[in-house]
Amino acid sequence: MKKRLISCLCAALLIPALLTGCWQETPAEPEELLPQPGGAEQEGTETHVILPEIFSLPYAPGQSLDPVTCPDGMQQVVASLLYEGLFRLNTSLEPEAWLCTGYTCDDTASRYEFTLRSGVTFSDGTPLTAADVKATLDRARNSERYRVRLAGISSVSASGDRVVVISLSAPNSALPALLDVPIIKAGSEHADAPTGTGPYLFSAGESGTYLVANQSWWQGRNQPTDRIALVEAADLDTMLYRFTSHDVQLVTADLTGTSPISATGNIVYQDVDTTILQYVGCNVTREPLDSAAFRQVLSQGINRTYVVGAFLSGHGAAAQFPISPVSSLYPGDLEVRYSRDAFSAALAESGYVSGRSLTLLVNSENTFKVSVAAYLADAFTESGIPVTVRALPWEEYTAALAAGNFDLYYGEVKLSADWDLSALLAAGGALNYGGWSDPQAEQLMTAFAASSDRAAAAKSLCAYLKAQAPILPVCFKSTSVLMQTDVLEGLTPTMAEPFYNLTSCRICLQES
């Protein structure tokens, strides 16, 4: 978790530079760029900070706060304070029981029983029941947001008031990692703000729109403030204006996205680890990429730490495997330290003979990805593997992928927290653009999904992927939580919850 302090002057100068996605000069590439220790705070010029009278968040009044259907961004931030799931993902992207106390599953990991926590009520005082959970999960299974994630669920049922039974169409020993779906009270889904169990409840009236501390919250009254104002921000531009002028004190952002934001003022940001994988995909139906040995050499030639630091401005974590390195499942002992000399030696030993230029496809609308692709192409070309970048608008880019009209492509995918790779690597997978088909890999993926020893199964799978290299993982990117300086203390955001450790953080306001 990285945290940086940006003063008014520094923000004005640095943030636009971070958001260009490319550099005027490419920094000299070291043999190995080591990551900086997390948690360090970099100080800029000290300026006077005026604390707000009330903590405020942006809110789009014309959009629902239903967590199953509301859009990403500001509405999801507000919703994260109203609703809670059976589980939540912690800072290691692993599930911890929340609205349930635990679960049992059968020997095949195909049928689960979850026991709800006793004493949990919705903000209106009514008890949370298994029927409420079933209703939300059934809606989520048919929603755009959760349909793919929950596709393996064949049925959800309530056994009494406190037990939820979930049956799967195929074994998944990591099902809890998929169940951070926010639960709402059955029958309230048509309200602008459905009823939840979270630390705050929605209140709108003549005096304004607020989040008010939920007096019946099952964790007790440990909220850092009794009231949070919701300030109207109907679109992104308005939200940024509200944030820059400190009308609101917190927003979330993807600082290396296709439409990165620019903000100035006294701003602190914290990067948040995600399941968003960036990788180089290989068309294994074309020479020389039909050779696993050659693909493995290509993977060895990527200086991942340098890519993250130089071209993603540090907003990511270098990864050699398609599991986030913050996860306990990541097989760090299988990593190979980047070395330019070792790469050159491996290339020579592979017997590769320079021939036609390989085409590296990238989406032209994301300047960060274009910069990474250009760097990789130059690095490979200088090593004797000619690579040419072909940058295309999104629709043309995806059409070229679907048609197999590429040798390599720079891709991005948001994986589910159970690290299911079937869409990327299984034969016929929706994202398997490279045409890779390998029965042994599919057996290993199936074994990983069903295994009670997930660490061992993950290591076996990753070792095989390292040898076959159908895709070349580069990094897991970070998103960011931007906050007004000195207003929030001790905040630890996660991918889904900016206020993950709500009861431990402090909100600093003007004294009355």
Residue pairs with C-beta under 8 A, 6 or more apart in sequence:
1 38
1 39
1 91
1 270
1 271
1 272
1 273
1 492
2 36
2 38
2 39
2 40
2 270
2 271
2 314
2 478
3 39
3 40
3 41
3 268
3 269
3 270
3 271
4 41
4 42
4 268
4 269
5 41
5 42
5 43
5 44
5 268
5 485
6 14
6 15
6 44
6 266
6 267
6 268
6 269
7 43
7 44
7 45
7 46
7 47
7 266
7 485
8 45
8 47
8 264
8 265
8 266
9 44
9 45
9 47
10 44
10 45
11 44
11 263
11 264
11 265
11 266
11 267
12 264
15 262
15 263
15 264
15 267
16 262
18 255
18 313
19 255
19 260
19 261
19 262
20 367
21 256
21 260
21 311
21 366
21 367
21 368
21 369
21 370
21 371
22 311
22 367
22 368
22 370
22 371
22 374
23 310
23 311
23 371
26 310
26 375
27 310
29 303
29 306
29 310
29 379
30 306
31 338
31 339
31 340
32 303
32 305
32 337
32 338
32 339
33 303
33 305
33 306
33 309
33 310
34 305
35 305
35 308
35 309
35 317
35 318
36 314
47 266
49 266
49 484
49 485
49 486
50 246
50 510
51 486
51 487
51 508
51 509
51 510
52 246
52 249
52 484
52 487
52 509
52 510
53 509
53 510
54 225
54 227
54 228
54 229
54 509
55 225
55 228
55 229
55 249
55 487
55 507
55 509
56 228
56 229
56 230
56 231
56 247
56 248
56 249
57 74
57 77
57 78
57 211
57 228
57 229
57 230
57 231
57 248
57 249
57 250
58 74
58 77
58 230
58 231
58 232
58 233
58 238
58 239
58 242
58 243
58 248
58 251
59 74
59 75
59 78
59 209
59 230
59 231
59 232
59 233
60 74
60 75
60 232
60 233
60 234
60 235
61 209
61 232
61 234
62 234
63 70
63 71
63 75
64 70
64 75
64 192
64 193
65 75
65 78
65 79
65 82
65 192
65 193
65 194
65 202
66 79
66 184
66 189
66 194
67 76
67 79
67 82
67 83
67 181
67 182
67 184
67 194
67 196
68 136
68 139
68 140
68 143
68 145
68 146
68 181
68 182
68 184
68 189
69 143
69 144
69 145
70 76
70 79
73 236
73 239
73 252
74 233
74 239
74 251
74 252
76 252
77 250
77 251
77 252
77 498
78 211
78 230
79 182
80 182
80 198
80 496
80 497
80 498
80 499
81 198
81 199
81 200
81 211
81 228
81 499
81 502
82 123
82 182
82 193
82 196
82 198
82 200
82 201
82 202
82 211
83 182
83 183
83 184
83 194
83 196
83 197
83 198
84 98
84 99
84 182
84 183
84 196
84 197
84 198
85 98
85 99
85 179
85 180
85 181
85 182
85 183
86 97
86 98
86 99
86 100
86 114
86 133
86 164
86 176
86 179
86 180
86 181
86 183
87 95
87 96
87 97
87 98
87 100
87 176
87 177
87 179
87 180
88 95
88 96
88 98
88 180
88 494
88 496
88 497
88 500
89 95
89 96
89 177
89 180
89 417
89 494
89 495
89 496
89 497
90 96
90 494
90 500
91 273
91 326
91 492
91 494
91 500
92 326
92 327
92 328
93 177
93 273
93 274
93 275
93 324
93 326
93 327
93 417
93 495
94 177
94 327
94 328
94 417
95 176
95 177
95 179
95 180
95 417
97 103
97 117
97 176
98 117
98 180
99 116
99 117
99 120
99 128
99 133
99 183
99 197
100 114
100 115
100 116
100 117
100 164
101 115
101 116
101 117
101 118
102 114
102 115
103 112
103 113
103 114
103 115
103 176
104 112
104 113
105 111
105 112
105 113
105 173
105 175
108 171
108 450
109 168
109 171
109 172
109 173
109 175
109 449
109 450
109 452
110 167
110 168
110 170
110 171
110 172
111 165
111 166
111 167
111 168
112 165
112 166
112 167
112 168
112 175
113 159
113 163
113 164
113 165
114 133
114 163
114 164
114 165
114 166
114 179
115 162
115 163
116 128
116 129
116 130
116 133
116 161
116 162
116 163
116 164
117 128
117 218
118 162
119 218
120 127
120 128
120 197
120 218
121 127
121 128
121 197
121 216
121 218
122 128
122 132
122 185
122 195
122 196
122 197
122 216
123 195
123 196
123 197
123 198
123 200
123 201
123 214
123 216
123 217
124 185
124 195
125 216
126 185
126 195
127 161
128 183
128 197
129 158
129 161
129 162
130 158
130 159
130 160
130 161
130 162
130 163
130 164
131 158
131 161
131 186
132 183
132 184
132 185
132 186
133 156
133 158
133 164
133 183
134 156
134 157
134 158
134 164
135 186
135 187
135 189
136 181
136 182
136 183
136 184
136 186
137 150
137 153
137 156
137 164
137 166
137 179
137 181
138 156
139 189
140 146
140 150
140 181
141 147
141 150
141 151
141 153
141 156
146 181
148 416
149 178
149 416
150 178
150 181
152 168
152 169
152 170
152 172
152 175
153 166
153 167
153 168
153 169
154 167
154 168
154 169
155 165
155 166
155 167
156 164
156 165
156 166
156 167
157 164
157 165
158 164
158 165
159 165
166 175
168 175
170 446
170 449
171 449
171 450
172 178
172 418
172 420
172 449
172 450
173 449
173 450
173 451
173 452
173 454
174 417
174 418
174 419
174 449
174 454
175 418
177 416
177 417
177 418
178 416
178 417
178 418
180 417
180 496
182 196
183 196
183 197
184 194
184 195
184 196
185 194
185 195
185 196
188 194
188 195
192 202
192 204
193 202
195 201
197 217
197 218
198 214
198 217
199 213
199 214
199 217
199 219
199 222
199 223
199 502
200 211
200 212
200 213
200 214
200 223
200 228
201 211
201 212
201 214
202 209
202 210
202 211
202 212
203 209
203 210
203 211
203 212
204 210
208 229
208 230
209 229
209 230
209 232
210 227
210 228
210 229
210 230
211 227
211 228
211 230
212 226
212 227
213 221
213 223
213 225
213 226
213 227
214 223
215 221
217 223
219 503
222 502
222 503
223 502
223 503
224 502
224 503
224 505
224 506
224 507
225 507
225 509
231 242
231 247
231 248
232 238
233 239
233 242
233 248
236 259
236 261
239 248
239 251
240 251
240 261
240 262
240 263
241 247
242 248
243 249
243 251
243 263
243 265
243 482
243 484
244 263
244 264
244 265
245 265
246 265
246 266
246 484
249 483
249 484
249 487
249 488
250 481
250 482
250 483
250 484
250 487
250 488
250 498
251 261
251 263
251 481
251 482
252 479
252 480
252 481
252 482
252 498
253 260
253 261
253 263
253 269
253 479
253 480
253 481
253 482
254 260
254 477
254 479
254 480
255 261
255 269
255 313
255 315
255 479
255 480
256 312
256 313
256 315
256 316
256 366
256 368
256 477
257 366
258 363
258 365
258 366
260 368
263 482
265 484
266 484
266 485
266 486
267 482
267 483
267 484
267 485
268 482
268 483
268 484
268 485
268 488
269 480
269 481
269 482
269 483
270 480
270 481
270 483
270 491
270 493
271 314
271 315
271 478
271 479
271 480
272 478
272 479
272 480
272 481
272 493
272 494
272 495
273 317
273 324
273 326
273 476
273 478
273 494
273 495
274 324
274 414
274 476
274 477
274 478
274 479
274 495
275 324
275 414
275 415
275 416
275 417
275 419
275 476
275 495
276 412
276 413
276 414
276 415
276 476
276 477
276 479
277 319
277 322
277 412
277 413
277 414
277 415
277 473
277 475
277 476
278 316
278 369
278 372
278 410
278 411
278 412
278 473
278 474
278 475
278 476
278 477
279 322
279 410
279 411
279 412
279 413
279 471
279 472
279 473
279 474
280 298
280 302
280 360
280 376
280 408
280 409
280 410
280 411
280 471
280 472
280 474
281 408
281 409
281 410
281 411
281 433
281 434
281 471
281 472
282 289
282 295
282 298
282 407
282 408
282 434
282 436
282 469
282 470
282 471
282 472
283 289
283 404
283 406
283 407
283 408
283 433
283 434
283 435
284 290
284 295
284 434
284 435
284 436
284 470
285 404
285 434
285 435
286 407
288 294
288 352
288 355
289 295
289 358
289 407
289 408
289 434
291 350
292 467
292 468
292 469
293 350
294 350
294 352
295 468
295 469
295 470
295 472
296 346
296 466
296 467
296 468
296 469
297 343
297 346
297 347
297 350
297 352
298 380
298 385
298 469
298 472
299 320
299 466
299 469
299 472
300 336
300 338
300 342
300 343
300 346
301 343
301 347
301 379
301 380
301 383
301 385
302 338
302 376
302 379
302 472
302 474
303 338
303 340
303 379
304 318
304 319
304 320
304 338
304 474
304 475
305 318
305 338
306 338
307 318
307 372
307 375
307 376
307 474
307 475
308 314
308 315
308 316
308 317
308 318
308 475
310 375
311 368
311 371
311 372
311 375
312 368
312 372
312 475
312 477
315 477
315 478
315 479
315 480
316 475
316 476
316 477
316 478
317 324
317 325
317 326
317 475
317 476
317 478
318 325
318 474
318 475
319 325
319 330
319 473
319 474
319 475
319 476
320 334
320 335
320 336
320 466
320 473
321 330
321 331
321 334
321 462
321 465
321 466
321 473
322 415
322 419
322 421
322 424
322 462
322 465
322 471
322 473
323 329
323 330
323 331
323 419
323 458
323 462
324 330
324 476
325 332
325 476
326 476
327 419
328 455
329 419
329 454
329 455
329 458
330 458
331 458
331 459
331 462
331 463
334 459
334 462
334 463
334 466
336 342
343 383
344 383
347 383
347 384
347 385
352 384
352 385
354 384
354 385
354 386
355 386
356 386
357 386
357 387
357 388
358 380
358 385
358 386
358 387
358 388
358 407
358 408
359 387
359 388
359 390
359 406
359 407
359 408
360 373
360 376
360 377
360 387
360 388
360 389
360 390
360 406
360 407
360 408
360 409
360 410
361 390
361 392
361 397
361 400
361 401
361 405
361 406
361 408
361 409
361 410
362 369
362 370
362 372
362 373
362 389
362 390
362 391
362 392
362 397
362 409
362 410
363 369
363 370
363 391
363 392
363 393
363 394
363 397
363 410
364 370
364 391
364 392
364 393
364 397
365 393
365 394
369 410
369 412
370 389
370 391
372 410
372 474
373 389
373 391
373 410
374 389
376 387
376 410
377 387
377 388
377 389
380 386
380 387
381 387
387 408
390 400
390 406
392 400
397 409
400 406
401 409
401 411
401 433
402 433
404 433
404 435
406 433
409 433
411 431
411 433
411 471
412 477
413 423
413 424
413 431
415 421
418 449
419 448
419 458
420 445
420 449
421 445
421 461
422 429
422 442
422 445
423 429
423 430
423 431
423 432
424 431
424 432
424 471
425 432
425 436
425 438
425 441
425 442
425 445
425 465
425 470
425 471
426 432
426 442
426 445
427 436
427 437
427 442
434 470
434 471
436 468
436 470
438 468
438 470
440 464
441 461
441 464
441 465
441 468
441 470
444 457
444 460
444 461
444 464
445 461
447 457
447 460
447 461
448 454
448 457
448 458
448 460
448 461
451 457
465 471
479 495
481 491
481 493
481 498
483 491
486 508
487 507
487 508
487 509
488 505
488 506
488 507
488 508
489 505
489 506
489 507
489 508
490 501
490 504
490 505
490 506
491 498
491 499
491 501
491 505
492 500
492 501
492 504
492 505
493 499
493 500
494 500
499 505
